[in-house]
Amino acid sequence: MSTAPYDHIVVCIDDDPASEPALQEAVRLRALGPGKLDIVHVAPRPRLLITGPYGYIPDPVDLYVEAQRWLYDRAAEFPDAEAVLLDGYPPRAACEYAEEAGADLMVAAAHRGIVSRAMLGGFAAYVAYHARCAVLLVHPETAEDGES
């Protein structure tokens, strides 16, 4: 039996700076003992870009390759972690992955404002409600202040 509080941690990141404290907290928790750390990112889906009278949809393969490159570069800083790139609706894809992988903790940033959450839903809110494992939501100001 492991002495670490969690055997398998999944941390969800994106390219928003608010993800950094969540990643650092997951790394800190993983360092408390042996176990697995997965750094998860969900590739963005193409969106219609309107430029003048014409629209443009970016190539999904290009978006996926770019997301993969970004994730692998980011995860390279943590040699004991595994980079996992997913596709789909981000919070659902992350929850499904955590369940399938047998994670016992999901870590994510809680950084969207109340208006944004009310209008668009929120990754953190979805994960907190739907994940089948413990969830740790890290607020950027909490992590920066060193408080818990």
C-alpha positions, 0 to 999 in steps of 0.5 A: 500500500502506498503512503501517498494520499493518492495513487493516481492523479489526473491534472487538467490543464490548458494554455490559460496561466490559471492552469499553472497553480493546478499543475504545480499542486498536482506535482506537489501532491504526487511528490508525497509518495509513489504513484502516477501523474497524468497531465491531461489536455483536451484538444480544441475543436475547430470554430468558424472564424468569420473574416469579412464576407467569408468564413474559415474553419481551421483544419482539425488535424492542424489543431490536434497536432498543435495541441499535441506539441504544446502538451508534450512540450509542457509535460516534458518538464515533468519526466515522471508524468504522462501526457494525455491528449483527449478530444471532445467536450473538455469536461466530459472527456476529462471525467471519462478519462479519469474514470477509465484510467482509475484515477483517485484524484482530479486536479483542475483550475477554478478560474472563470468568473460567475458571469462566464460560468452562468452563461457558458457552464464551467469546466470546474463545475462540471468536473466537481459534479460529474467526476467519479473520484475526488476533485481538487479545484485550485484557485489561482489567488490561493496558490499564489498566496501560498494559502490552502 
